[in-house]
Amino acid sequence: MEDYGLWKQVLDSKYGSWRNLNDSIISRSTSRWWLDIQKVCGSVTQGVWFDNYIEWVVEGGKKVKFWEDNWIGEEPLCCKFPGLYLISDCKERIIEGVGHWEENVWVWDLTWRRLRLVWEVAMEEQLILLLNEHSLRMGSSDTWKWKDNDNGVFSVKSAYNKLQGSFDEEGNKEFKTLWSIRVAPKAQLLGWRLFLDKLPTKVKLATRGVQLQNNLCEMCLASEENAEHLFFSCSVSQKVWNMCDRWVGVSSVHHVKAIDNFQHFHLVNLNSRQNKFWQGMWLAIVGEIWKHRNGVILKHRKVDPVEIFALPQVTTWVWMKHKSPFVMFSYSD
C-alpha cells in the first residue's frame, strides 16, 4: 500500500494501522474485516507470529517510534531500558524527532524530564553506544523487511506457509489424517471447522454480537453451548460416545478438545487402513450431533441420543461401501 494512499490514511485514522494489529481491546465499531486481519496476524496470546517475521530497516527515521517500536536489537528500547524510558521526554516520538543533522552527520538529542541518577547516566551511555551502531541516511525512507525471504520482500505464499506452520506438529498430523479419510467432503469440512473451533455455536455467535435469548446448550439445557461442551461434555453427547464404546466393547477416556478426542479415537486391534474407517465413524457422529442440535433449535425436535448414534452407523457404512473397493459386505453383515 502506498504511503500516502487513501486507504492507508483511512486505516491509520480508524485503527492506528499496524501498531494495533495485536490489540486485545476490541471496539464494537471495529469492522469484521479488521478483526479477521487481527486473527490472521495473531494476538499476544497467540504468539504474534506475524511480528516475529518482520523487522524495520530504519534509514530516514520518519515512520518508526524511537522508544516504542522494535527497530534496533530484539526488543523495543522501552523494554531494554525501562528506567530511562520512565524519565524520557521523547515518548511517542518518531526517530527523526530524537536527533538532528549537523553537516550531514546525524546527532542524537536525548532529553529527560529530570536530572539522571548515577546509574541512569551509566544506562544512558550504554544506550548511546547502541544507537551509534546505527546511522541514519538523509532523505531515505524506512521500510519493512520480511525475514522469511532472502530478498526481504513479503509474499503471500511465504506468509501462508508460516501461518500453516503455526499449528504444532501433532496438529498438522491430525489435519492430514482428517483429509485422508474416505468420507463425504462436507463431513471433512465440518471436522476441520471443529478442529479450528469455527462452528457457529451459541457462545461463538454471542462473541460476534448476535443477540440470542440465551447461550444454553439446547441438548441438555445445563451449560453454555461452546464446541467442547456440545460435542464432548454435554450429557447427551456423552451418552452417544458411551454407546459407541459399548458397541465395539471398549472403554475409553473422552477428551473435550476436538483434536485430542479425534487423535484417541482408534482401536488397537485394527490396522491403519481399518482405523481410517473407524475415524470416519467419529466424523459421522460429530456431524449427526451438529445436525441433531440444529433440528432441536430450528424444528423443535425431541432430543434422542439413540437416534444420534444409530444414524452415524448407517452413514459410515455408506461411506465405506462407496468410497472403498475393499468393502464387499452388506450393512446387515
N, C-alpha and C positions, 0 to 999 in steps of 0.2 A: 504494500500500500504506500502511495506517495506521502511524503512528509506533510504536504500541505493540501492533500486531497480532502474533499468534502466529508467522506465517510470517516476519515481519521479524526477530523475535527469533531464530528458527532460522537464518536466513541470516546474521545478524550473528555468531552464535556459531560457525557451521561454516565460513563463507567470508570473514568480515570485510566482508560487504556490498559496496557499490560500489567501495570502495578497492582491492579485489583483482581487479577485472574485467580489468585488464591485466597481471596477474601471470603471468610466463612460467614460474614453477615450478609444476608440476602434481603433485599428490599422487595416489597410487594409489587413495586412498579418495574422490577427487573424483567426484561423480556426472556421468553423461553430460549431464544437463540443464544443470548449471552450466557444463560445458565448451562446450556449444552456445551459451550466452549469451556466454561469453568470446569465442568465434569471431565471433559476430554483431557484438559491440561493437568488435572489432578489438584486436589486441595492439600493443605498442610498435613492433614491426617492421612492422605493417600500417598504421601511420599513426594509430592511436587515433581514428578518425573520430568515434566517439560522443562522446568527451571534448571534441572541438573544437566541438560544438554545444550543450554545456550549460555553465552557469555558476551559481555560488552567488549568491543575493541574501541577504546577511547582515544580519540585523536584531537578533536576540537573542544570537547567538554561541554557541548551545548544541550545534550539530551539527558545526561546521567547526573543523578544527585550525588554529591560528594560523600555524605555520610551514610545515607540510607540504601543506596543501590550497591549491588555487588559488582565492582569493576576492577578491583585490584586484590589479588590473593583469592582465598577460598571462601571468604565471607565479607559482608559489608564492614566498613570501617567502624560503624557504630557498635558492632558486635566485637570487633577486635580490640577497640579502645573505648570501652563503655564509660570509663571515668572521664576521659576527655570529652566524650560526646555530651555528657551531662552539663558541662560548663561551656560548651561551644556556643559561639554567637553566629554560627553558619549553618544551623539546622535547616533542612529542606532546600538548601541552595544547590543549584547545579554546579558542576565542577568549574565552569567558566567564571562563576561568581566568587570563587575562593582563591583568586590569584589575578595576576595581570602580566602583560608583556612589557619587557624592558629591552629595547634594541634586539627584537626577535628572540629573546630568551624568556621563557616562562618562569615567573616568580610566584611562589605560594604566599598567600596572605591569610594566615590562621589567626582569627580573633577570638577572644574569650570574654565571658561575662564578668570575670574577676581575675585577680592575680592567681597564678598557679602555685600550688604547693610544691615542695621539693620533688616528691615522687611524680607529680604531674609534669614537671619540667622534663624529667627523665623519659616519661612516656611520650612527650611531645618530640623529643629528639629522635626516638625510635620511629615515630610517625613520619617525620621529615625525611629520615633515611629511606623509608619505604617509598615515599612519594617521589623522591629524587631518582628512583629507578625507573620512573615512568614519566616521559616527557610528552607534552602536547605539541601539536603541529598547527601553526597558524593557518586559518582558512580551511582546515579539514573538518570532516563530519564523523560523528560517532556511528558505529554500525554494529549489528548483531553478528555473532559467529555461531554457526551450528556445529557443535563438537563432533557429531557422528559422521560428518563428511570431511574428507581430506581437504577439500577446497573451502570449507567453512560455509557453504551455501545450503540453506534449508531446502528440503524436498519433502513432499507429502508422503512419498513411499518410505523414506527413512523414518519419518515420524510415526507412520503406521506400524512399521516393524518394531519400533521401540515401544509403542503402545501395546502391541500384542505381547511383547516380552515382559510387560509389567505384571502379567499373570505369573504365578510361581510355576515351577517345573511340573509339579503334580497336577496343578490346574490345567496346564497345557495338555497333559496326558489324558485327563478326563474329557476335555473338549474334543480331542482327536478320536477317542473311543466313541463319544456320542455321535459324531458324524459318520462313523463307520458301521453303525448298527443298521441292519436291513429292515427299516420300518418306513412308514409314510413320512414324507418330508415335513408335514405340519407337526408331527409328533416330535421330530428332532428340533424344530423351531421352538416349540413350547418348552422343551427341556433346556435348550440354550438360553431362553429368556429366564427360566427359573434359576439356572446356574448364576446368571448375572443379576438376579433379583430385579427383573424389569417387568414382571407381570403387574397389571393394574389392580392390586389388592386394595382394600379399603384404606389401609394406612398409607399406601403409596398415593392414592387419589387425594387423600386429605392433605398430604405434603405439597401437592400441586395446586392446592386452593379449591378443590372440588368440594362443594357443600353436600354433606351426607347426613342422614338422620342420626346415624351412629356409626362407630367403627367396629362393632362387634362382628365376630365370625357368625355367619348365618347357619353354619352347620351345627355348632354347639351352643351359641349364644352365651359363651362363658369368658372369652378373651378377645382382645383386639385382633383383627384379621390382617396379619402380615404373612409373607410367604412361608416362613419357618413354621408358624402356628398352623396355617391352613393345611399344609401338605404333610406335616410330620408330628405336630404336638396336639392338634385337635383330637378330642376323644373319638370322634367319628373316623378320622383318618387313621388313628392308631388301631381301631378295630379292623380296618381294611388291611393294614400291614400285618397284623397278627393273624388274620385269616390266610394271608399269603404264606406266612411261615408255617402254619399248620398244614396247609395244602401240600407242601413239599417235605414236611417233617423236620423242620429245623427250628432253632431258637436263636434269635439274633438281636443285637442292640440297634435301635433305630436312631441314627443321628439326625439332629434337627437342621443341620446345614445341608443344602441340596447336594453339593458336590461330594461331601463326605458320605451322605446316605447312598448316593449312586455308586461311589467307589467300593463300598462294603456290600453292595447288593450282588453277590455272586455265590455260587455253590462249589464247594471244594471237590465234589465228585464229578464235575463237568470239565471238559477241556475248554480252551479259549474260545473256539468257534461256538460251542454249545452255550457258553456263558454270554456270548453276544445275543443269542436268542432270549436268554433269561433277562438280560438287561433291557431288551425290548419290552418285557413284561413290566419293568419299572416305568418306562415311558408311557405304557398303556395305562397304568394305574394313576400316575400323576395327571395324565390327560383326562381320565374319567373323573378324578376328584375335581378338577377345574371345570369340566363340563357340568357335573352334578351341582357344584356350587352355583354356577350361572343359572341353572334351571331352578334352583331354590329361590334365588333372588328375583329373577325375571318372570318365571312362570309359576312361582309358589308351589314347587314340587315338594313332596314329602322326602325328608332325609332318609336314605336307605343304604346303609353300609354294605348289605348283602348284594344289592344291585351294583354298587360301585365296584365290588370285587369281581362279580360274575362277568360283567361286560369286558373287562380287560383280558380275561381268559380267551374269549372268542376273538377279540381284536388281535391278540398276539398270535393265535393260530392262523388267522387270515394272513397276517404279515409273513409268517413263516412259509405258508403254502405258496404265496405269490412272489415272494422275494428270494426264495432259496430253492435250487433244483434238488437239494438233498432231502427235502421233506416229502416222503412218499406215503404217509399215514393220514387217516381221516381224523376229524375232531373227536369222534366217538371213541377212537382207539386210545 
